[in-house]
């Protein structure tokens, strides 16, 4: 995979987004899935379906960011040369 050049600021923003998504996963999505499971039949649970879809979206974005982070090189800002 070719290297992607980002500024330090852009790298920090990606890392922060990843951290926020992981926090969202553990603080909101997993408890919502657990609560929906405790209510019973998941095949008719809109709450479960919504939480599961959101979880899939979050996991996909985390994976996307992880892939980017593996192929990033940080370019020097013109001000820091």
N, C-alpha and C positions, 0 to 999 in steps of 0.2 A: 504494500500500500504506500502511495507517495506521501511524503511528509507535508503537513499543512503548517504554514507559518501564521502565527497569531501574535498579537502584542501581549504583554503580561496582563494588561487590563482585561483583554478578551478571554484569556485563559482563566483568570480569576472569576470572571462572570460565568463561564461554563462550569467551573468547579462549584461555585455558589449555587447555580441552578440544580446541579446534581445533588448537592447536600440537601437542598430544600425538597426535592422530589423524594429522597430517601426518608426525610422527616415526615412528609405527607403520607408516605406508604405506611409508616409505623404508627403515626399519631391519629390518622383519620381513616385510611382505607381498610387496614386490617381489623380495627375495632368494628367498622361498619359491616364487614363480611362476617365477623363473629356474631354480631347482633342478629344479622339476617339468618344465619344458620340456626341460632337458638330459637327462632320463631317457627321452625319446622320446614315444611315442603319448599325446597328451593326451586323446583320447576315452575312454580307460579309466583315467585317472589321478585317483584320489581326492584325492591331495595337491593337484593343480592345481585341481580343482573346489572344494575347501574354501578354498584361498587366493583363488581368483577370487571366490567368494561373499563372503568377508570383505572383499576389496577393494571390491566393489560397495557393501557396507554402510558402509564407512568413507567412501567418496567421497560417498555419499548424505548422510551426517551432516555432512560438511564443507560440502557445498552448502547444507544446511539452516541450518547456523550462519552461513555467509556471507550468506544471505538475511536472517537475523535481524539480523546486524550492520549491514546496510545500512539497516534501518528502526528502529534503536534511538536513543532519546534518553536521556541519563543524568539521572535525577532526583536532586535533592539529598537527602542523608540529613538527617534532622531534627537530628542532632548537629552538622552542618556549616553550618547556616543562620546 
